[in-house]
Amino acid sequence: MKMRNIAIIAHVDHGKTTLVDALLRQSGSFRANQQVADCALDSNDLERERGITILAKCTSVLWHDGTRINIVDTPGHADFGGEVERILGMVDGAIVLVDAAEGPLPQTKFVVGKALKRGLKPIVVINKVDRPDGRPEAVLNEVFDLFAALGADDEQLDFPILYASGRQGWASTSLEADMEKGMTPMFDLVVKHVPEPKVVLDTPFRMLATILEYNPYLGRILTGRITEGSIKSGAPIKAISYDGSMVEQGRVMKLLSFRGLERVPVEEAHAGDIVAIAGLSVATVADTLCAPEVTEALEAQPVDPPTLSMTFSVNNSPLAGREGSKVTSRMLRERLLHEAEGNVAIKVSESSDKDSYEVAGRGELQMGVLIETMRREGFELSVGRPRVIMKEDPETGSRLEPIEEVQVDVDEPYSGIVVQKMSERKAELTEMKPSGGGKLRLTFLAPTRGLIGYHGEFLTDTRGTGIMNRIFHSWGAYRGPLEGRHTGALISVCDGSSVAYALANLEARGPLFISPGIQVYAGMIVGEHTRENDLEINVIKGKQLTNVRTHSHDENIRLTPPVKMTLEHAISYIADDELVEVTPKSIRLRKRLLDPNERKRASRKVTEDTPA
């Protein structure tokens, strides 16, 4: 059978998954009466809620001329970018999707650079041309400049162009939409432009594992493209690492191939096809799955090291165990190790403290997704502030820290405050240019630790109109200490239920995080102090019921609505001596040490240990 393997790569929210929906509909993968949700490949609840792709997924369509087209939908967010790099080794072509208004953004630049180095011939699709603020001609020039800057050869620079609207379900070689043809021009271009996979059938089976997932019934499932030979269900196989050393031996329990949205069992698969194999319990991404007689591994893309770590610990607050069903350290450990097994970007290690674990990953979003998934499963846990992982320069012995490229689109009146705030975070402005519509595009190189917790402040500073995109750039020299949070915390001194009368009298101290009738405990953070020091307050103090009555005293209490903390906001907001308590129903902020006397002793010790 004729075959094509392509990946769809783009920045987050440029319409990859919506475009795949349109391709599946046109190819006849859905029945005429089949009810299909938008973004059908985003099967995870969190993916649907957040509107982003978190896990790379494969699908397959059969085009009219009998060509099977395997399509890989990839994540667009930088925190999940490691998957995209490895997936490029599984395909022979790439559809580079660019928003007609926003143009190429950092993740586009990062992934396109990897694709060009691999020699892939790109197809450029300018999506969302139906946007009222679209500027497709200018975006096309930006894409060409980007390809040239990334070192594309003449053949890659001579890329075919399509204009499309994934939501309306059409693609065209010109800006004039032909709705009747739908996505046919894109299918025809893929068949014509993307080369067939190079197959070697008369050698033993070899396949590089590219995507790893865990299934409760089948165990580990490894997906990849068969490079050489063929494989049958039930055949013996082994896994070897990149240096040729043995990982494990086993048997193919299930051989699965992709048909539309379904993964169906097949008896045999050949070189060039993308398949999923179940039956191995230790093999992971970047291992070579092969016939027992093979000794040489396939070249693999190394997994990027994590740049951020957080401490996950058992919830030990006075309200522990009231809302969750999974509260022990054994359950927490098993769940984290299970996550590390299925997600190669996450590393889990035991911490020096009892009942806590160090979890390292790519970024705040990736950590937030893991914590949100766990709380929905019934876990109660406490998490600390994210910390950047440093490394040592092998030549000079100096400290290196991760540096990110940050691209900001803001209205001109807000550019000054953004530059000021970024410079306070040790960022270096590398480029400033107009991006149309009265907006400026600013590019910075900033240390990762300076960006933790900045996104919420950035949205406030730009009145919600700014767009910030960031991606790992390189390891750079340590840029010195950064200023911490400029405000203190309002800390409850009592256990009980909050009272409107007490909250009304405390509003002048700073914005509150709780409303009346909320259970609180000593050491819980209930608001933000307007000054830099922490302040202990009593939020359960009621009104004294005396026989003195006046009209002015008996007016209804009107409270300012509390600040509702989202999980990501809470994680980035807390200081080093604070924790976020996460349960299935609540997100609370608390001090690491609940006893006020212990906190005072700890602060005195820190002051004594700090050199003059």
C-alpha positions in Angstrom: 0.0 0.0 0.0 1.2 3.5 -0.8 1.8 5.4 2.4 2.7 8.9 3.7 3.7 9.9 7.3 3.3 13.6 8.3 3.4 15.6 11.5 1.5 18.8 12.0 3.7 21.3 13.9 2.8 24.8 15.1 2.7 27.1 18.1 0.0 26.7 20.7 -3.5 27.7 19.6 -2.7 28.0 15.9 -5.3 25.4 15.1 -3.5 22.0 14.6 -6.2 19.8 16.2 -9.1 21.6 14.5 -7.3 21.1 11.1 -7.0 17.4 11.8 -10.7 17.3 12.5 -11.4 18.8 9.1 -9.0 16.2 7.5 -10.8 13.3 9.3 -14.2 14.5 8.2 -13.2 15.0 4.5 -11.5 11.5 4.3 -14.7 9.8 5.5 -13.3 8.6 8.8 -16.6 9.6 10.5 -20.0 8.1 9.6 -22.5 10.5 8.2 -24.6 10.4 11.4 -21.7 10.1 13.8 -21.6 12.7 16.6 -18.0 13.9 17.0 -16.8 16.6 19.4 -14.6 19.5 18.3 -10.9 18.7 18.5 -11.7 14.9 18.4 -8.0 14.0 19.1 -8.0 16.0 22.4 -9.5 13.0 24.3 -8.2 14.1 27.7 -10.6 16.1 29.9 -7.9 18.7 30.7 -7.1 19.1 27.0 -10.7 19.9 26.3 -11.0 22.3 29.2 -7.8 24.2 28.5 -8.1 24.0 24.7 -4.5 22.8 24.3 -2.9 19.5 23.1 -0.9 17.9 25.9 -0.1 14.5 24.5 1.0 13.7 20.9 -1.5 11.4 19.1 -1.5 9.5 15.9 -4.4 9.1 13.5 -4.6 7.6 10.0 -6.8 8.3 7.0 -7.2 6.5 3.6 -7.3 8.9 0.7 -9.2 8.4 -2.6 -6.2 7.0 -4.6 -5.6 4.3 -2.0 -2.8 6.1 -0.1 -2.8 5.7 3.7 -1.8 9.0 5.3 -0.6 8.7 8.9 -1.0 12.0 10.7 0.7 12.9 14.0 -0.9 15.8 16.0 1.7 17.4 18.2 1.5 19.6 21.3 2.1 23.3 20.7 3.1 24.4 24.2 6.8 24.7 25.0 6.4 22.6 28.2 5.5 19.6 26.0 7.9 20.4 23.2 10.2 17.5 23.9 7.7 15.1 22.4 7.6 17.1 19.1 11.4 16.8 18.6 11.3 13.0 18.8 8.2 12.6 16.7 9.9 14.3 13.8 12.0 11.2 13.4 8.8 9.2 12.8 7.6 11.1 9.8 8.8 12.1 6.3 7.2 15.4 6.0 5.7 18.2 8.1 2.8 20.6 7.8 4.0 23.9 9.4 0.8 25.7 10.5 1.0 29.4 11.1 -1.7 31.8 12.3 -2.6 34.4 9.7 -2.6 37.2 12.3 0.1 36.2 14.8 2.7 34.8 12.4 5.5 32.5 13.4 6.0 32.4 17.2 8.8 30.9 19.4 7.5 27.3 19.4 7.1 27.4 15.6 10.7 28.6 15.3 12.0 25.9 17.6 10.3 23.0 16.0 10.8 24.2 12.4 14.5 24.4 13.1 14.5 20.8 14.2 12.5 19.7 11.2 14.8 21.5 8.7 17.9 19.9 10.3 16.3 16.5 9.8 15.9 17.3 6.1 12.1 17.2 6.1 10.4 19.1 3.3 7.8 21.4 4.9 4.4 22.4 3.6 3.5 25.8 4.9 -0.2 26.3 5.8 -1.4 29.8 6.7 -4.4 29.0 8.9 -7.3 31.2 10.1 -7.2 33.4 7.0 -10.9 34.2 7.8 -9.8 36.3 10.8 -10.7 40.0 10.5 -7.1 41.0 11.6 -5.4 38.4 9.4 -2.4 39.5 7.3 -1.5 36.4 5.3 0.9 38.1 2.8 3.0 39.6 5.6 3.0 36.3 7.5 4.2 34.5 4.5 7.2 36.8 4.2 7.9 36.3 7.9 7.8 32.5 7.4 10.3 32.7 4.5 12.6 35.0 6.6 12.4 32.4 9.4 13.3 29.5 7.2 16.3 31.4 5.7 17.5 32.4 9.2 17.3 28.7 10.3 19.5 27.6 7.5 17.0 26.0 5.1 18.5 24.7 1.9 17.2 25.8 -1.6 14.8 22.9 -1.8 13.3 23.5 1.6 13.0 27.3 0.8 10.9 26.4 -2.2 8.1 25.2 0.0 4.5 24.9 -1.2 1.9 27.2 0.4 -1.7 26.7 1.3 -4.2 29.1 2.8 -6.8 27.5 5.1 -9.5 27.8 7.6 -9.5 24.7 9.8 -12.8 25.7 11.5 -14.6 26.3 8.2 -13.0 23.1 6.8 -11.3 24.3 3.6 -7.8 24.8 2.2 -6.7 26.5 -1.1 -3.6 27.4 -3.0 -4.9 31.0 -3.2 -6.7 33.3 -0.8 -9.9 32.7 -2.7 -11.8 30.0 -0.8 -13.3 27.1 -2.7 -15.6 25.6 -0.1 -16.7 22.8 -2.3 -13.2 21.3 -2.6 -12.8 21.4 1.2 -9.4 19.9 2.3 -8.8 18.1 -1.0 -6.0 20.5 -2.1 -4.1 19.6 1.2 -4.5 15.9 0.7 -3.4 16.1 -2.9 -0.3 18.2 -1.9 0.7 15.8 0.9 0.5 12.8 -1.6 2.5 14.8 -4.2 5.1 16.6 -2.0 5.8 14.2 0.9 8.1 11.3 -0.1 7.1 7.7 0.6 8.8 6.2 3.6 12.0 4.4 2.7 11.3 0.8 3.5 13.8 -2.1 4.0 11.8 -5.3 4.2 14.4 -8.1 3.8 16.1 -7.4 7.2 15.1 -8.2 10.8 12.5 -6.0 12.5 13.7 -2.7 14.0 11.6 0.2 15.4 12.5 3.3 17.5 10.0 3.9 20.4 8.8 7.5 20.1 5.6 7.8 22.2 5.1 6.1 25.5 1.7 5.6 27.3 0.3 3.4 29.9 -2.9 1.3 29.7 -4.4 -0.4 32.7 -5.1 -3.6 30.7 -2.2 -3.8 28.3 0.6 -2.1 30.4 3.1 -0.1 28.5 2.3 0.8 24.9 5.2 2.0 22.8 4.4 3.8 19.5 6.8 4.4 16.7 7.5 3.9 13.0 8.9 0.6 11.8 12.2 1.3 10.2 13.2 -2.1 8.9 11.5 -5.5 8.4 8.1 -6.6 9.6 6.5 -7.7 12.9 3.7 -10.2 13.7 1.5 -10.3 16.7 2.9 -12.8 19.2 6.5 -12.6 17.8 9.4 -12.5 20.2 11.1 -9.0 20.5 13.7 -7.3 22.6 14.5 -3.7 23.6 18.0 -2.3 23.4 19.2 1.1 24.5 21.0 3.7 22.3 24.4 2.1 23.1 23.3 -1.4 22.2 23.0 -2.8 25.7 20.0 -5.1 26.5 17.0 -3.5 28.2 14.6 -6.4 28.2 13.2 -9.3 26.2 9.5 -10.1 25.6 6.8 -10.9 23.2 4.4 -8.8 21.2 1.1 -9.1 23.2 -0.8 -6.7 21.0 0.1 -5.1 17.7 -2.1 -2.0 17.1 -2.4 0.1 14.0 -4.2 3.5 13.6 -7.5 3.7 11.6 -9.1 7.1 11.9 -9.7 7.8 15.6 -9.5 4.1 16.5 -6.5 1.9 17.3 -7.3 -1.6 15.9 -5.4 -4.9 16.5 -3.6 -6.2 13.4 -1.8 -9.5 12.8 1.2 -8.0 10.9 2.8 -4.6 10.1 5.6 -3.7 7.7 8.4 -1.1 7.4 7.1 2.5 7.0 3.9 2.0 9.0 3.3 3.7 12.4 2.2 1.1 15.0 1.8 0.7 18.8 3.2 -2.4 20.5 2.2 -3.7 23.9 4.1 -6.5 25.8 7.2 -4.9 27.2 7.4 -3.6 30.8 10.7 -1.7 31.1 11.4 -0.3 27.6 10.9 3.4 27.2 11.1 6.3 24.6 14.4 6.3 22.6 14.9 2.5 23.0 15.0 0.4 19.9 12.5 -2.5 19.7 13.9 -5.2 17.5 14.0 -8.9 16.6 16.1 -11.1 19.0 19.1 -11.4 16.6 19.6 -7.6 16.2 22.5 -6.0 18.1 22.7 -2.5 16.7 20.3 0.2 18.0 18.8 3.0 15.9 20.0 6.6 16.4 17.8 8.3 18.9 17.0 11.9 19.9 18.0 12.2 23.6 15.3 13.3 26.0 15.8 16.9 27.1 16.7 17.3 30.8 14.1 18.9 33.1 14.6 22.6 34.0 12.2 22.9 37.0 11.5 20.9 40.2 8.9 20.9 42.9 8.4 19.1 46.2 5.3 17.0 46.4 4.4 15.9 50.0 1.6 14.4 51.9 -1.1 16.8 53.1 -0.5 17.3 56.8 -2.8 20.3 57.5 -5.6 20.1 60.2 -8.1 19.7 57.4 -6.3 16.7 55.8 -8.4 13.7 54.8 -11.8 15.5 54.7 -12.1 15.8 50.9 -9.8 13.2 49.3 -9.7 9.5 49.3 -5.9 9.1 48.6 -3.9 10.7 51.4 -1.0 8.3 52.3 2.6 8.7 51.2 2.5 5.2 49.7 -0.3 6.2 47.4 1.5 9.4 46.5 4.7 7.6 45.7 3.0 5.0 43.5 1.2 7.6 41.6 4.3 9.7 40.9 6.3 6.7 39.8 3.5 5.6 37.6 3.5 9.1 36.0 7.3 9.0 35.5 6.8 5.7 33.7 4.4 7.1 31.2 5.9 10.6 30.8 9.6 10.7 29.9 9.9 14.4 30.6 9.2 13.9 34.3 11.7 12.6 36.8 10.8 11.6 40.4 13.3 11.2 43.3 12.9 10.7 47.0 13.4 13.9 49.1 15.4 14.2 52.3 12.2 15.0 54.2 9.9 12.2 55.2 6.8 11.7 53.1 7.9 14.1 50.3 9.3 13.6 46.7 11.2 15.8 44.3 9.4 16.0 40.9 11.4 17.6 38.0 9.8 18.6 34.7 9.8 21.2 31.9 7.7 24.0 33.2 4.9 25.3 35.4 2.1 24.3 33.0 3.4 20.7 32.9 3.5 20.5 36.7 0.0 22.2 36.9 -1.4 19.5 34.6 0.0 16.7 36.7 -1.3 18.2 40.0 -4.8 18.9 38.5 -4.9 15.3 37.2 -4.0 13.9 40.6 -6.6 16.0 42.5 -9.3 14.8 40.1 -8.3 11.2 40.9 -8.9 11.9 44.7 -5.4 12.8 45.9 -4.7 15.3 48.7 -1.2 16.7 48.6 1.0 19.7 49.4 3.3 21.3 46.8 6.1 23.8 47.3 7.3 26.7 45.1 8.9 25.6 41.8 12.7 25.8 41.8 14.9 26.1 38.8 17.5 23.3 38.3 21.0 24.6 37.9 24.0 22.9 36.4 27.7 23.3 36.5 29.9 24.3 33.5 32.3 21.3 33.1 35.1 23.6 31.8 35.0 26.6 34.3 33.0 25.1 37.2 30.7 28.1 37.2 27.0 27.9 37.8 24.7 27.8 34.7 20.9 28.4 34.7 18.3 27.9 32.0 17.7 30.9 29.9 14.4 31.3 27.9 13.5 33.3 24.8 10.4 35.3 25.6 8.3 36.9 22.9 5.8 39.5 24.0 3.1 41.2 21.9 1.7 44.3 23.7 -0.1 47.5 22.9 2.5 50.4 22.7 1.3 52.2 25.8 2.1 49.1 28.0 5.5 48.4 26.5 7.3 50.6 29.1 6.0 48.7 32.1 6.8 45.3 30.5 10.4 46.3 29.7 10.8 47.6 33.3 9.4 44.5 34.9 11.4 42.2 32.7 14.6 44.1 33.4 13.9 43.7 37.2 13.9 39.9 36.4 17.4 40.1 34.8 16.0 39.8 31.3 17.8 41.3 28.3 15.9 42.9 25.5 17.2 41.6 22.2 14.6 42.9 19.7 11.7 45.4 19.4 9.6 45.8 16.3 6.0 46.8 15.3 3.7 43.8 14.7 0.7 45.6 13.2 -2.5 47.0 14.8 -0.6 49.4 17.1 1.2 46.5 18.8 4.9 46.0 19.5 6.7 42.7 19.5 9.4 42.5 22.2 11.9 39.7 22.4 13.9 39.0 25.6 16.4 36.5 26.9 15.4 35.9 30.5 16.3 33.4 33.2 13.6 30.8 33.9 13.5 31.6 37.6 12.7 35.2 36.9 9.6 34.2 34.9 8.0 32.1 37.6 4.9 33.8 38.7 5.2 36.7 36.2 2.4 35.8 33.8 -0.4 36.9 36.0 1.3 40.2 36.8 2.0 40.6 33.0 -1.7 40.3 32.2 -2.6 42.8 34.9 0.0 45.3 33.6 -1.3 45.0 30.0 -5.0 45.0 31.0 -5.4 41.5 29.7 -4.4 42.5 26.1 -0.7 41.2 26.2 0.4 37.9 24.7 3.5 36.2 26.1 5.2 33.1 24.6 8.4 31.5 25.9 10.7 28.7 25.1 14.0 27.3 26.4 16.9 29.0 24.6 20.1 27.8 26.2 22.1 27.4 29.5 23.6 30.7 30.5 25.8 32.1 33.3 24.0 32.6 36.6 22.6 36.2 36.6 22.6 36.9 40.4 19.9 37.0 43.0 16.3 38.2 42.2 13.9 40.1 44.3 11.2 38.0 45.9 7.5 38.9 46.3 7.0 42.5 47.4 4.0 41.7 49.6 3.5 39.7 52.8 0.7 37.3 53.7 -2.3 37.6 56.0 -2.2 34.5 58.2 -5.0 33.0 60.2 -4.2 32.6 64.0 -7.3 30.4 64.8 -9.1 27.3 63.7 -12.8 27.7 62.8 -15.1 29.2 60.2 -14.5 32.7 58.8 -17.1 35.4 59.7 -18.2 38.3 57.5 -17.9 40.8 60.4 -14.2 40.0 60.9 -13.4 40.0 57.2 -15.0 43.4 56.8 -12.7 44.9 59.4 -9.7 43.3 57.8 -10.2 44.4 54.2 -8.1 47.5 54.7 -5.1 45.2 55.4 -5.1 43.8 51.8 -7.1 41.7 49.3 -8.6 38.5 50.9 -8.5 35.0 49.4 -11.6 33.6 51.4 -15.2 34.5 51.8 -17.4 34.1 54.9 -18.2 30.5 56.1 -14.9 29.0 54.9 -13.1 26.6 57.2 -9.7 28.0 58.2 -6.8 26.8 60.5 -3.9 28.4 62.2 -1.1 29.0 59.7 -3.4 29.2 56.7 -2.9 32.1 54.3 -6.2 34.0 54.0 -5.1 37.1 52.1 -2.3 39.3 50.8 -0.8 42.0 53.1 -0.3 45.4 51.5 3.1 45.6 53.2 6.2 43.4 52.9 5.8 41.7 56.3 3.4 38.8 57.2 0.5 39.7 59.5 -1.4 37.3 61.8 -5.1 38.0 61.9 -8.3 36.6 63.4 -10.9 35.9 60.8 -13.4 34.0 63.0 -14.1 36.9 65.5 -17.8 37.6 65.6 -19.7 40.8 66.5 -20.4 41.3 70.2 -24.2 41.1 70.7 -25.0 43.9 73.1 -28.3 45.7 73.6 -27.1 48.9 71.9 -28.7 49.3 68.5 -28.3 52.0 66.0 -29.2 52.2 62.3 -25.6 52.7 61.2 -24.3 49.7 63.1 -26.9 47.3 61.7 -26.3 48.0 58.1 -25.6 44.9 55.9 -22.0 44.1 55.6 -20.8 44.4 52.0 -17.5 42.6 51.3 -15.3 42.9 48.2 -15.3 39.6 46.3 -12.3 37.5 47.3 -9.4 36.8 45.0 -9.9 33.2 43.7 -6.6 31.5 43.2 -6.3 29.1 40.3 -3.8 26.2 40.7 -1.1 27.7 38.4 -1.5 31.2 40.0 -1.2 29.6 43.5 1.9 27.6 42.6 3.7 30.7 41.2 2.4 33.0 44.0 3.8 31.3 47.1 7.1 32.1 48.7 9.8 29.5 49.7 8.4 29.1 53.2 4.8 28.5 51.9 2.9 25.5 50.4 -0.2 25.0 48.3 -2.6 22.5 49.8 -4.4 20.7 46.9 -7.5 18.6 47.5 -10.3 17.4 45.1 -12.5 20.3 46.2 -10.2 23.1 47.5 -6.9 24.9 46.8 -5.5 26.5 49.9 -2.4 28.5 50.7 -0.5 27.9 53.9 2.7 28.4 55.7 5.2 25.5 55.7 5.4 25.8 59.5 1.9 26.3 61.0 3.0 27.2 64.5 3.8 30.9 64.8 6.5 30.3 67.4 8.3 27.8 65.0 8.1 30.4 62.2 9.8 33.0 64.4 12.5 30.6 65.4 13.1 29.6 61.7 13.2 33.3 60.6 15.8 34.1 63.4 17.9 31.1 62.2 17.8 32.3 58.6 18.9 35.8 59.8 21.8 34.4 61.8 22.9 32.2 58.9 22.8 35.0 56.4 26.3 36.5 56.0 26.7 40.2 56.8 
